Amino acid sequence: MVMVAGMPYAGRTRFLEKRRSFRDATELRLFLESAAESSRLLAVAVQLFGLVSWLMSRAFANPHAHFDVPGTLVAASGILLAMRMTYASRGLRMDALGRFACAAFVALAFHSNMPGTGNPAFWVLPIGVAINVGMAPVISGYFNYLASALTVWLIISHGEVVALMSSQDRNWILLFALAALALGLLLNLLFTQERKKTFLVQRELARLAFRDTLTGIANRRSFMLEVNECQDRRSSEEFWLLLIDVDDFKQINDTAGHDAGDEVLAAVARTIEESASPHLCGRLGGEEFGVIFPGNQQSSKTLAREICGTVAAARISGHRVTVSIGVSSISELIGVPETFRLADRALYEAKRQGKNRCVVAEPASW
């Protein structure tokens, strides 16, 4: 049995795949956008395959056959335009329209071949099945697929329905067409479910990678990425680092136990998150937290005081908990390590002055 960090690999996989539905409409839209983006090149490749197949069918056609030139030009232009639309699209509607249009124009292109064959009705089923099955992996959603499939069948069978229905094998023909439609729907559903599962697993992995499991706020990795982005950002807006430490936390752990300590950390994290919202806050490790605040020095100091007051006013697990805060500017003039050093120095000064307060690192100390 394959083991990963003490747990069977299959168990880890099932843990990641336990979520089967989207949390809200926003996550559903993110999935649709992700599915469209990840399958775009595949969609264009399938469309190109349809175009090449049609061109080859013309190349090997009866040399004495006569084809509808305007219809051919419309079909070829439509395929190329739909391919470009699919490749260049960035919105869901334009992407879906490009994929739908290409399927329709490929059907129109093959339909234009039929006058050059000896038995046009014979080619309706194989061409219709090939297009329906071929587009199953690249059409997002079974409603979109069903609309595309019905459109393809209407185009490819145009003018041949009477011949097909007057055949002695019309029941077989109808059954074959319905079976092909059902197979296409099944394949489309399977591909959609696989993309959905992959998307949800990726979301869960991202959550585990960038969220602190105890408090639910951003972890150190996520917080440091944002600090680096703020430092590299070229804008007139100032950014400030609030380095927050729970006062006398070791004493809480030693006297009340680690479970009580965990409750204190989770409650402090919630308080910081509520006070700092909508700005990013994270747990940097142990009893240390951080907030990134965009604004001026006075506003950052006001926020720091508010956090100190809100935490001190709360009674957490029977304990009166306070925090000390060091504030430092996030600037492109100094590196991230220096920013944290200044904030840490200010935090130490806040504790030296009596705790439950904030101190701003003065620019002169840079």
C-alpha positions, -999 to 999 in steps of 0.1 A, spaced: 0 0 0 13 34 -9 17 57 21 21 95 21 32 111 54 15 83 74 -18 82 55 -26 59 26 -23 77 -7 -59 68 -16 -71 83 17 -53 116 10 -69 116 -25 -104 110 -11 -98 138 14 -90 163 -14 -120 151 -35 -146 151 -7 -162 184 -19 -185 177 -48 -204 210 -52 -197 247 -56 -199 270 -25 -217 298 -44 -224 313 -78 -190 331 -78 -172 298 -75 -194 283 -102 -185 312 -125 -148 307 -117 -151 270 -127 -168 279 -160 -140 304 -168 -113 279 -157 -129 252 -179 -131 274 -209 -95 285 -205 -81 251 -199 -99 235 -228 -94 264 -253 -64 249 -271 -81 215 -272 -112 231 -287 -92 249 -314 -73 216 -322 -106 198 -326 -120 226 -348 -88 225 -369 -92 187 -372 -128 193 -385 -115 218 -410 -87 196 -423 -110 166 -425 -134 186 -446 -107 199 -469 -94 163 -474 -129 151 -482 -130 177 -509 -95 167 -522 -106 131 -525 -141 139 -539 -152 127 -573 -134 151 -598 -166 154 -618 -187 164 -588 -202 199 -587 -203 217 -554 -221 248 -543 -194 275 -544 -211 302 -523 -221 276 -497 -185 264 -496 -171 299 -492 -196 306 -464 -187 274 -446 -150 279 -449 -152 315 -438 -175 306 -409 -151 279 -396 -121 302 -397 -140 330 -380 -153 307 -353 -118 293 -347 -104 327 -343 -133 336 -320 -127 306 -298 -89 312 -296 -92 349 -289 -122 349 -267 -119 359 -230 -155 360 -220 -178 330 -214 -204 341 -239 -180 347 -268 -162 314 -260 -194 294 -261 -205 312 -293 -173 304 -310 -175 267 -302 -211 265 -312 -206 284 -344 -177 262 -355 -197 230 -350 -225 245 -370 -202 256 -398 -183 223 -399 -217 206 -403 -226 231 -431 -193 224 -448 -198 186 -449 -234 191 -459 -221 211 -489 -202 179 -500 -234 158 -503 -245 169 -538 -212 156 -550 -218 121 -537 -238 92 -552 -260 87 -522 -262 119 -500 -286 104 -474 -260 76 -467 -235 102 -453 -259 119 -429 -254 94 -401 -216 89 -401 -209 126 -405 -235 136 -379 -221 110 -354 -185 121 -360 -192 158 -354 -214 151 -323 -189 128 -306 -159 150 -317 -173 181 -301 -184 164 -268 -151 172 -249 -149 208 -259 -185 221 -254 -189 233 -218 -222 222 -202 -248 197 -214 -273 224 -223 -248 240 -246 -239 206 -260 -275 196 -266 -282 228 -284 -250 223 -306 -258 187 -313 -294 194 -324 -282 222 -346 -256 199 -362 -282 172 -369 -306 198 -384 -279 212 -407 -264 178 -418 -298 162 -425 -313 192 -443 -329 180 -475 -323 143 -467 -350 137 -440 -376 125 -465 -351 100 -480 -341 87 -446 -376 84 -432 -388 66 -463 -361 40 -460 -370 5 -447 -344 10 -420 -358 42 -407 -363 28 -372 -326 18 -371 -316 52 -385 -336 70 -358 -323 47 -331 -287 52 -343 -291 90 -343 -306 91 -308 -279 67 -295 -252 90 -309 -268 120 -292 -270 101 -259 -233 90 -263 -223 126 -269 -242 138 -239 -226 111 -217 -191 120 -229 -198 157 -224 -211 150 -189 -180 129 -180 -156 155 -193 -175 182 -174 -174 162 -142 -137 155 -145 -130 192 -150 -152 200 -120 -134 175 -98 -100 188 -109 -111 224 -103 -124 216 -68 -93 197 -59 -71 226 -71 -92 250 -50 -88 227 -20 -51 225 -25 -49 263 -28 -68 267 4 -45 243 22 -15 260 8 -25 295 16 -48 293 46 -39 287 82 -57 256 93 -63 267 129 -76 302 124 -89 301 88 -70 333 78 -41 337 54 -10 318 64 26 330 64 32 320 27 1 339 15 9 369 36 45 372 25 35 369 -12 12 399 -7 39 419 12 63 413 -17 36 424 -42 29 456 -22 66 464 -21 70 459 -59 38 478 -67 44 511 -83 17 534 -70 12 566 -50 -6 546 -23 13 538 9 12 504 25 19 496 61 27 464 79 10 459 113 30 432 132 7 418 160 17 396 189 -5 382 216 8 394 250 18 367 276 5 339 254 30 313 268 14 319 302 -21 310 288 -7 278 273 11 269 305 -18 275 329 -49 267 308 -35 242 283 -29 241 245 -66 237 237 -74 270 254 -44 285 237 -58 274 203 -92 289 212 -74 322 221 -55 323 188 -86 315 167 -106 342 186 -79 368 182 -76 360 145 -113 365 140 -111 399 159 -82 410 138 -99 399 106 -131 418 115 -113 449 125 -90 450 95 -116 440 69 -113 443 39 -76 444 42 -54 412 43 -45 397 76 -26 365 83 -10 343 109 27 345 106 34 317 131 27 309 168 9 339 184 21 364 158 -2 379 132 1 406 105 -21 431 86 -13 449 54 -30 483 54 -31 507 25 -33 544 36 -13 570 55 6 566 88 -21 581 110 -48 558 95 -26 527 101 -20 538 137 -57 543 142 -64 508 129 -37 494 152 -53 511 182 -87 498 172 -74 462 171 -57 466 205 -90 479 220 -112 453 204 -91 424 215 -87 438 250 -125 443 254 -132 406 245 -132 379 271 -117 348 254 -121 314 271 -122 331 305 -90 351 298 -84 388 293 -62 388 262 -43 418 249 -20 423 219 9 446 211 15 460 176 45 473 157 38 493 126 63 498 97 60 512 62 62 488 33 84 507 9 104 499 -23 133 519 -6 139 490 19 137 453 15 110 430 30 134 417 57 142 453 68 105 461 69 99 432 93 129 441 113 116 477 118 81 464 127 96 438 151 116 466 168 85 487 171 66 457 185 93 451 211 91 488 221 53 485 225 58 455 249 85 474 268 62 503 273 36 481 290 19 460 262 -16 464 249 -5 493 226 10 501 192 42 518 182 51 531 148 86 527 135 99 562 128 113 569 94 144 583 110 152 547 121 155 535 85 
